[in-house]
Each structure stands twice: as C-alpha cells, then as structure tokens.
Amino acid sequence: MIPGSDFDPSTNFSEEQALEIQAKLLGKMSPTQKLELTSSYSRAILGLADADVRSMHPDWSDRRIRIEASRRWLTTELHQAAFGSEIASWNH
C-alpha cells in the first residue's frame, strides 16, 4: 500500500489509471511534500546523467563528469559561460 492512500502498488494498472492515481496522490500532497518529491527526482536525474557520462569516461574526475553531464540541460551559451575556461584548460 502507498502510505496515506487506498492504492495497492502491486495491482496492474493501465497507464491511464496509473496517471489518474498519481494525480490524486499529488493533489493530496502539501506544497512542501511536492517540493521534496521534485528535489528527489532532480537528484535522481543528475545521478543518471553522471552515471551515463562516467560509463563512457571512467577515467574522468567527478567534477569533469558533472560538467559534461550538465550539457544535457544547459544551453550551449550558458554552459560555455559557466564552464568555458575550465573546459579550455582540459585541452591543454
């Protein structure tokens, strides 16, 4: 069971039913709970992006992996403004 609900997650729902359940659960959440959920999703996405870059470049530092992964959500201009000088130093 999902805490605070009558929904059993072991039930096989259609995608439409699952989205309806998700909407009902989100509707019952406080703004703080929604913010915490969004924050946890964001951390998970960052972790997946880092893991993908790390799988392609296992010898890179954590900092370089995070900077490379950030290309996925920053515009080229913003990425260059934020990390351009550091990236340029890697090529020398």
Secondary structure, 3 states (H helix, E strand, C coil): CCCCCCCCCCCCCCHHHHHHHHHHHHHHCCHHHHHHHHHHHHHHHHHHHHHHHHHHCCCCCHHHHHHHHHHHCCCHHHHHHHHHHHHHHHCC
